[in-house]
Amino acid sequence: MTTARRQVDSAAISALAPVAALLPIWLIAIAILWLPFWRLTDVSYPLFAFAALALGIILFSKSIQRIFLARLLSARKPTTKETATLQKSWRRVAQANHASAQSFVLAVVDTQDINAFASGGHLVVVSSYAINELNEDELAGVLAHELSHHLGSHTVALTIAQWLSMPILLLARVGFILQRLAEAISNTFSSRFAALKFFGLLISAALTVVSSLFVAALVVAQTLSSAVGHASEFQADRRAVHMGFGSELLKALQHVEDDSRRHASQQNSSQGDSLSVLSHPPAKERILQLQVLLRTEDPFR
């Protein structure tokens, strides 16, 4: 099989859109966090902002991804049984790409989605559904897809966006807490001090506006991430075909579609749609594309 190497493809470049959306509000959030340092030290804002941005490089460390990033993304360490299941398929995928299996961190997220995500430079997150419901070949197809995200550098912008979102989310939460506190104090003293009530409500309203702006920035970035995510998923599927795991991935997606239809008929509802990650294209679209790719681009046919 042809060795797959890391490169920057078009999906990796378009994935910078959420980063661009977060950057302005991140600069504001960092300015707020910088103010206490400015009062106590001579650290300038540009230096503080640069240091905060540069510190994000640690998220690309394999050990940090194992300890911190996986937990941040609500992923966990595989159980002994899950590890045994994963390693059978993972070794096949790693060997096919002449990659060291130990160069990546495997984690599990408890969800009914077929696959979860790749993040950082080493983290490969697989769903509990994929481990429990797919056979060895199908799981290899899913792992090849996730490895493809790393090889296409799709995870770089995602990791940067995750880092930028942290201070924004922190300040949004703090802002809403202070807003509720200001409102409570205002209500407590409203009967005795009308001016204090007005001032408290004014502070509460200001905090609500600021916190809402932070949340809005996160929502916009998430929306952009979902939009560009479709392109990266199709490119990862294409790369999986070139790796030689297109048929395995196709079978995995067809497995999910069968489970989805069966679940929908049993529940008489659309709950089966939960088997697809929302930011992913519908499984039917991916199946159709894979069928075309296998006829036209599979090097092993």
C-alpha positions as CSV (number, residue, x, y, z in Angstrom):
1,M,0.0,0.0,0.0
2,T,1.1,3.6,-0.6
3,T,2.4,5.4,2.4
4,A,0.1,8.2,3.5
5,R,1.8,11.3,4.7
6,R,0.7,14.4,6.5
7,Q,-0.2,17.3,4.2
8,V,-2.3,20.4,4.3
9,D,-5.4,19.9,2.1
10,S,-8.1,22.3,1.2
11,A,-10.3,21.2,4.1
12,A,-7.6,22.1,6.5
13,I,-7.4,25.6,5.1
14,S,-11.2,26.1,5.2
15,A,-11.2,24.9,8.8
16,L,-9.4,28.2,9.7
17,A,-12.7,30.0,9.2
18,P,-13.9,29.2,12.8
19,V,-10.5,30.3,14.1
20,A,-10.9,33.7,12.3
21,A,-14.4,34.1,13.8
22,L,-13.1,33.4,17.3
23,L,-10.0,35.6,17.2
24,P,-11.6,39.1,17.6
25,I,-13.7,38.0,20.7
26,W,-10.7,36.1,22.0
27,L,-8.6,39.2,21.9
28,I,-11.3,40.9,24.0
29,A,-11.4,38.0,26.5
30,I,-7.6,38.0,26.8
31,A,-7.7,41.8,27.4
32,I,-10.1,41.3,30.3
33,L,-7.9,38.6,31.8
34,W,-4.8,40.7,31.2
35,L,-6.1,43.7,33.3
36,P,-5.2,42.1,36.7
37,F,-1.7,41.4,35.4
38,W,-1.4,44.9,34.1
39,R,-2.2,46.3,37.5
40,L,0.4,44.1,39.3
41,T,3.1,43.8,36.7
42,D,4.6,45.5,33.7
43,V,3.5,42.9,31.2
44,S,2.2,44.5,28.1
45,Y,-1.1,43.4,26.5
46,P,0.6,42.3,23.2
47,L,3.1,40.1,25.1
48,F,0.4,38.7,27.3
49,A,-1.8,37.8,24.3
50,F,1.1,36.3,22.4
51,A,2.1,34.2,25.5
52,A,-1.5,33.0,25.8
53,L,-1.7,32.0,22.2
54,A,1.7,30.3,22.2
55,L,0.8,28.3,25.3
56,G,-1.8,26.6,23.1
57,I,1.1,24.7,21.5
58,I,1.1,22.4,24.5
59,L,-2.2,20.9,23.2
60,F,-0.3,19.3,20.4
61,S,1.8,17.4,22.9
62,K,0.9,13.7,22.9
63,S,1.0,13.5,26.7
64,I,-1.2,16.6,27.1
65,Q,-3.7,15.2,24.7
66,R,-3.8,11.9,26.6
67,I,-4.3,13.6,30.0
68,F,-6.0,16.9,29.3
69,L,-7.4,17.2,25.8
70,A,-9.2,13.9,25.8
71,R,-11.0,14.9,29.1
72,L,-11.8,18.3,27.7
73,L,-13.6,16.6,24.9
74,S,-15.4,14.2,27.2
75,A,-13.5,11.2,26.0
76,R,-12.1,8.5,28.2
77,K,-9.4,5.8,28.2
78,P,-10.5,2.6,26.6
79,T,-11.3,-0.4,28.9
80,T,-9.1,-3.5,28.6
81,K,-11.7,-5.2,26.4
82,E,-12.1,-2.1,24.2
83,T,-8.3,-1.8,23.9
84,A,-8.1,-5.3,22.7
85,T,-10.8,-4.7,20.1
86,L,-9.4,-1.4,18.9
87,Q,-5.8,-2.6,18.6
88,K,-6.7,-5.4,16.1
89,S,-8.1,-2.9,13.7
90,W,-5.7,0.0,14.6
91,R,-2.6,-2.1,13.9
92,R,-3.9,-2.8,10.4
93,V,-4.5,0.8,9.6
94,A,-1.2,2.0,11.1
95,Q,0.8,-0.7,9.3
96,A,-0.9,0.1,6.0
97,N,0.3,3.7,6.3
98,H,3.7,2.8,7.7
99,A,2.9,4.7,10.9
100,S,3.7,3.8,14.5
101,A,0.6,2.7,16.3
102,Q,2.1,4.2,19.5
103,S,2.3,7.7,17.9
104,F,-1.4,8.2,18.4
105,V,-3.6,8.3,21.5
106,L,-6.8,6.2,21.2
107,A,-9.7,7.3,23.3
108,V,-13.4,6.5,23.5
109,V,-16.5,8.7,23.7
110,D,-19.8,7.1,24.9
111,T,-22.1,7.9,22.0
112,Q,-24.3,6.1,19.4
113,D,-22.5,7.8,16.5
114,I,-20.4,5.7,14.2
115,N,-17.3,7.8,14.6
116,A,-16.4,10.7,16.8
117,F,-13.5,12.9,15.9
118,A,-9.7,13.4,15.7
119,S,-8.0,16.2,17.5
120,G,-4.6,17.7,18.1
121,G,-1.8,15.9,16.3
122,H,-2.2,12.5,18.0
123,L,-5.7,12.0,19.4
124,V,-8.0,9.5,17.7
125,V,-11.4,9.3,19.4
126,V,-13.7,6.4,18.6
127,S,-17.3,6.0,19.7
128,S,-18.5,3.2,21.9
129,Y,-21.0,2.3,19.2
130,A,-18.3,1.7,16.7
131,I,-16.4,-0.6,19.1
132,N,-19.4,-2.6,20.3
133,E,-21.4,-2.9,17.0
134,L,-18.9,-3.0,14.1
135,N,-16.7,-5.9,13.2
136,E,-13.0,-5.8,12.8
137,D,-13.0,-4.8,9.1
138,E,-15.7,-2.1,9.6
139,L,-13.9,-0.7,12.6
140,A,-10.7,-0.5,10.6
141,G,-12.6,1.6,8.0
142,V,-13.7,4.0,10.7
143,L,-10.2,4.2,12.2
144,A,-8.7,4.9,8.7
145,H,-11.2,7.7,8.3
146,E,-10.1,9.3,11.6
147,L,-6.5,8.8,10.8
148,S,-7.2,10.6,7.5
149,H,-8.2,13.7,9.4
150,H,-4.7,13.8,11.0
151,L,-3.0,13.1,7.7
152,G,-4.9,15.9,6.0
153,S,-4.1,18.3,8.9
154,H,-7.8,18.8,9.5
155,T,-7.2,18.7,13.3
156,V,-4.8,21.6,13.5
157,A,-7.4,24.4,13.1
158,L,-9.8,22.5,15.3
159,T,-7.3,22.3,18.1
160,I,-6.5,26.0,17.8
161,A,-10.2,26.8,17.9
162,Q,-10.6,24.7,21.0
163,W,-7.8,26.6,22.7
164,L,-9.2,30.0,21.7
165,S,-12.7,29.1,23.0
166,M,-11.5,28.3,26.5
167,P,-11.1,31.9,27.9
168,I,-14.2,33.0,26.0
169,L,-16.3,30.2,27.5
170,L,-14.8,30.9,31.0
171,L,-15.7,34.6,30.9
172,A,-19.1,33.9,29.5
173,R,-19.8,31.6,32.5
174,V,-18.3,34.1,35.0
175,G,-20.4,36.9,33.4
176,F,-23.6,35.0,33.8
177,I,-22.8,34.1,37.4
178,L,-22.0,37.8,38.2
179,Q,-25.2,38.8,36.4
180,R,-27.3,36.6,38.6
181,L,-25.4,37.9,41.7
182,A,-26.0,41.5,40.8
183,E,-29.7,40.8,40.1
184,A,-30.0,39.1,43.5
185,I,-28.3,41.9,45.4
186,S,-30.5,44.4,43.6
187,N,-33.7,42.6,44.5
188,T,-32.5,42.2,48.1
189,F,-32.1,45.9,48.7
190,S,-34.7,47.2,46.3
191,S,-37.2,48.1,49.0
192,R,-34.8,50.3,50.9
193,F,-32.5,51.7,48.2
194,A,-34.1,52.5,44.9
195,A,-30.9,53.9,43.4
196,L,-29.0,50.7,44.4
197,K,-31.7,48.6,42.6
198,F,-31.3,50.7,39.5
199,F,-27.5,50.4,39.6
200,G,-27.7,46.7,40.2
201,L,-30.0,46.1,37.3
202,L,-27.8,48.3,35.1
203,I,-24.7,46.1,36.0
204,S,-26.8,43.0,35.5
205,A,-27.9,44.1,32.0
206,A,-24.3,45.0,31.0
207,L,-23.0,41.6,32.2
208,T,-25.8,39.9,30.3
209,V,-24.9,41.7,27.1
210,V,-21.2,41.0,27.4
211,S,-21.7,37.3,28.3
212,S,-24.2,36.9,25.4
213,L,-21.6,38.4,23.0
214,F,-19.1,35.7,24.1
215,V,-21.7,33.0,23.7
216,A,-22.7,34.3,20.2
217,A,-19.1,34.2,19.1
218,L,-18.9,30.5,20.2
219,V,-22.1,29.7,18.3
220,V,-20.9,31.4,15.1
221,A,-17.6,29.5,15.3
222,Q,-19.5,26.2,15.9
223,T,-21.8,26.9,13.0
224,L,-18.8,27.6,10.7
225,S,-17.1,24.5,12.0
226,S,-20.1,22.4,11.1
227,A,-20.3,23.9,7.6
228,V,-16.6,23.3,6.8
229,G,-16.7,20.0,8.5
230,H,-18.7,18.4,5.6
231,A,-15.8,19.0,3.2
232,S,-13.3,17.5,5.6
233,E,-15.4,14.4,6.1
234,F,-15.6,13.8,2.3
235,Q,-11.9,14.4,2.0
236,A,-11.2,11.9,4.8
237,D,-13.4,9.3,3.1
238,R,-11.4,9.8,-0.1
239,R,-8.1,9.4,1.7
240,A,-9.4,6.2,3.4
241,V,-10.2,4.8,-0.1
242,H,-6.6,5.6,-1.2
243,M,-5.3,3.9,1.9
244,G,-7.2,0.7,0.8
245,F,-9.9,0.9,3.5
246,G,-12.7,2.3,1.3
247,S,-14.7,-1.0,1.3
248,E,-14.4,-1.4,5.0
249,L,-15.6,2.2,5.6
250,L,-18.5,1.7,3.2
251,K,-19.6,-1.4,5.0
252,A,-19.4,0.4,8.3
253,L,-21.6,3.2,7.0
254,Q,-24.1,0.7,5.5
255,H,-24.2,-1.0,8.9
256,V,-25.1,2.3,10.5
257,E,-27.8,3.0,7.9
258,D,-29.3,-0.5,8.5
259,D,-29.3,0.1,12.3
260,S,-30.8,3.6,11.7
261,R,-33.7,2.3,9.6
262,R,-34.3,-0.6,12.1
263,H,-34.3,1.7,15.0
264,A,-36.6,4.2,13.3
265,S,-39.1,1.5,12.4
266,Q,-39.1,0.2,16.0
267,Q,-39.6,3.6,17.5
268,N,-41.7,5.0,14.7
269,S,-39.7,8.2,15.0
270,S,-36.5,9.8,13.6
271,Q,-34.4,8.9,16.5
272,G,-32.2,6.8,14.3
273,D,-30.7,10.0,12.9
274,S,-28.7,10.2,16.2
275,L,-26.4,7.6,14.7
276,S,-24.8,10.3,12.6
277,V,-22.6,13.0,14.0
278,L,-24.5,16.3,13.4
279,S,-21.4,18.0,11.8
280,H,-21.0,15.0,9.5
281,P,-22.7,14.7,6.2
282,P,-25.6,12.3,6.2
283,A,-24.5,8.6,6.0
284,K,-26.4,8.2,2.7
285,E,-24.4,10.9,1.0
286,R,-21.1,9.4,2.2
287,I,-22.2,6.0,1.0
288,L,-23.0,7.3,-2.5
289,Q,-19.6,9.1,-2.7
290,L,-17.7,6.1,-1.5
291,Q,-19.4,3.8,-4.0
292,V,-18.3,6.2,-6.8
293,L,-14.8,6.5,-5.4
294,L,-14.4,2.7,-5.1
295,R,-15.3,2.4,-8.8
296,T,-13.0,5.2,-10.0
297,E,-10.2,5.8,-7.5
298,D,-9.6,2.6,-5.5
299,P,-6.0,1.6,-6.3
300,F,-6.7,-2.0,-5.3
301,R,-9.5,-2.7,-7.8
